[in-house]
Amino acid sequence: MSTQGQDTAPILVIGGTGKTGRRVVDRLRALGRPARAGSRSSGIPFVWEDESTWPAALDGVRAAYVTYYPDLAFPGAKEAVGRFAAFAVARGARRLVLLSGRGEEGAVASEEALKASGCDWTVVRAGWFDQNFSEGFFLDPVRSGELALPTGDAVEPFVDADDIADVVVAALTDDRHIGETYELSGPRLLSFHDVARELSAATGRTIAYVPVGADEYRAALREAGEPEEFADLFTLITDGRNASVVHGVREVLGREPRDFSQYVGEAAATGVWDA
């Protein structure tokens, strides 16, 4: 069942050039739905820290996919998401789909702030993305042949951004997902030792995984000019809270999630990891 009377209104995709946002935009357009990518570099820009960009981005919009950078667990996220949701609803955007973090207490506060706007909401909670290795902050380490991370022997059911995008598009275009919270993961648990083995096999190169301490990793982030708070996100892996497979992909789409091996094979074929 498609959302009635909204097929011609643009759907705002915040972070429309990002890992999931770009895929959501592509899928909506393939369905013939007008999608408006909202990012710093868009024709109609959207900037979280600059609320003067919000009115134009929301003009005529009835539904929006809400992603927050750098992460919903970061300070100020809850307040920004709450202000945006209230502003969007006041401008006529009823339907809001939020990308949240699985197992992130800090993200739950942002979920509640979004719901408080009175919107028709769906929350999509995802764990770590497969695409972090090819489109995110693990790309350069993979290219250089060494993943030095504070993750020990911990395991994570990495989820594919293509699956997340499929779930988000279903939520944006089908009313039966209103008021639902979906938890997404891939089909199996992988340690970073497993990840390094799969990357090595797919690339024909040796990709080593080197466990490091949290302080050492913080220092590396500082040196790279990245927010040190990124180090805290590894707790989501190391304390085991997400060390289980969940079934939101099957619940929404009626199929199994994509496996990490399929992702690695397809990504390797693009040459993204060639040294």
N, C-alpha and C positions, 0 to 999 in steps of 0.2 A: 504494500500500500504506500503510495507516494504521498508526501506532505501536500495537502490540497492547496491549490491557488498560489503556490510559491515557485512554480517551475520557471518563471521568467525573472524572478528577483535574484540579484547576484548573491552568491554565498561567499562571505568573507573567510579567507583562509589565512589566519595569522601565522607568520613564519612560512609563507607560501613558497619560499625558495629553500627551505630546510629539508631534512631527511624525510619526515613524514608529510610535511605540507606540500612539497613539490609533487609527491605521488597523489595526494588528495586532489590537488588542482587538475592534474592530468586525467584522473578517473572521472571527476565531475564533468569536465569538458567532453570526455568521450561519451558520457551519458546525455550530452546536449544541455547540461546545466551550466549557466554562466557562473564562473568562479573568479573571484577577485583576490589575487595574491597580495597579502599585506606584509610588507617587509620594509626595511630602511631604503632599499634600492628600487622598490616598485614604482610604477607610474603614479599610482596613488599610494604614497608611503604610509606605513603604520610603524610607529615607534612607541614602545611601552613607556619610556621615560618622558615622552613629549605628548601630553594629552591633547595638544592643539591639532595633532594628526588624526585623532580619533573620529571627529565628525565626518570628514570626507570619506574615510575608509568605510564608515557604516552607512553612507548615503544609500537609501533604497534597499538595504540588506534586511532579510528576514531570518537568516540563519548564519551562524559563524562557527568555525573550528578554532578553538582557543589553545594555542601553545605558548608557553612562557619561557623566555631565555634569560639566564642560563638554566635555571631549574626552579620548580615550585617550592623546593625546600629552602631556597636562599632567602635571606632577610628582605622584607618588602614585597615579596611575591603575593602574599595573601591580600594585602591592602590594594595592590595594583589590580589584581584579578577581580576583587570585589567592586572597585570603582568602575572598572571597564564593564563588568556584567550589568551593573545598575544603569550605566550610561547607555549601553546597547539596548536594554529592554525599554528604556525611556524613548529611544529613537525608533522603536518598532521591531527590533530583532528579538523574536520570541525564543528561537531554537538555538541553544548553545551546547556544543560538544567539547568537553575539556579533555586534553591529554594530560593524564596524571601519572604519578610514579607508583609502581607496585611496592608496598611495604614502607612507603615514606610517610612518617607521621606528619612531617612539615607540609606535605602536599595535601593532606586531608583538610587542613585549615583553609587552603585555597579552594578545595572542592566545596566546603561549606559556605565560603564567601560568595562563590558563584551561584550556588543554590538560593542564597538569601535574596537574590535579585528578583525572584519570582519567575525566572525563565523556565521554559521546557528544557530540562537538562538531561544529558547523558555523560557519564564519566567513563573514560577509557584508561585503565591503569596498565601501564606496560613496564616491563623490566628493561634490562640492557639490550640494546639493538644489535643485531648482526652487523648492521651497516656502520657501527662505530669503528670497525676494522678497515673499512674501505672509503668512508665518507666523513669520518669523525676523528676524534683525537687519538685513535690508535693507528691511523694510516701511516704516519711517518715512522713510528717504531716498527711496523710490519715491513715497510720498505727497507729500513736499515737492518732488518734481520734480528731485532731483539726487542721483546716486550718485557720491560722492567716495571713490574707493578706490585702494589702492596696487597696481593690477593691470596698468598699462600697456596694451599691445596683446595680452596673453597670452590664450590660449583654454582653454576647459574644456568637457567634454561633460556638462553638468548632467544629473542623474538625478532622476526623479520619485519622491517619497515613496510614491506609490501602487504603483509597481513594486517598490520596496524591501519594502513591506509584503507584497505578493504572494509575493515570494521567501522572506521570513522565515516566513510561514505555511506555505508548502510545506515548508520545512526543519523546522519544529516538528512537522509532522504526517505526514511521510513518511520512513521509515528510510533510503531510498536516498541521502539527503543527508548522512548521518553521515560525518564525516571529510573533508568537502569544504570548499574555500575558493572562494568565488565573488566575482568582481570585477564591479561593476555600473557602467554609465554610461548616458547617454541615447544617441540615435542619431546625433548630430552635434556637432561642435565649434563653440562660440560664443565670441566675444570680448565684453567688456562693452559695446563699441560696438554689437554686434549685439543684445545684451540690451536696451539702451536703446531701440533702434529698434523692437524687437518690443513692448516695454512701451508705447511712445508710440503705436504703431499700434492696440494693443488698447484703450487707455484714452481715446484721442482727446485726450490731453494731451502736452505736451513733457516727456519724462523725459530729462534730460541725463546723460551719463557724463563725469565729470571725473577724469582720472588725477591722483593726488597721491603725494607721497613717503611712504616708510614711517614716517619720524619724525613727519611731520605727522599721519599716521593714528594713530600711537600716542598722540599728544597728544589727538586727538579722542576716542579710547577712554577715556583717563584722565578727561577732562572729563565723559564720559557715565557714568562709574562702572563701566565694563566692564573685565574683565581685559585687561591689555596683551598677554598671550600670544596673544590672538585675532589680533593683527597677524602673528605668526609663521606662522599657518595659511595666509596668502596666498602663502607660498613654494611651497605645493603647486600653485598655479596659475602663478606667475611663472617658476619654473625649468623648466617644461615637462614635468615627470615624468609628469603625468596627461593630457598633450595627445594622447591617442589614445582611440578608441572601443573599449570591451571588450564582451564578449558574454554576461555572466553571466545577464542577463534571459532571453535566448533559450535558453541552456543549461538553465535551471531550468524555465521556463514554456512554452517552445516557441513564443514569439511575440516580435515586435519590441518594444523599449521605447517608452514614450510620448514624443512629441516636445515640445520646449519650447513650440512654437506652440500646441499643443493645451492645454497647461497654462495658458499666458497667457490664451487665450481664455476658458477656463472660470473662471479666477480673476477676470478682469476683470468677468465677468457677475455675480459675487457682490457687486460694489461695494466690495471690500476696499481698492481703490486710490483711491477717490474722495477728492479732497483735502479 
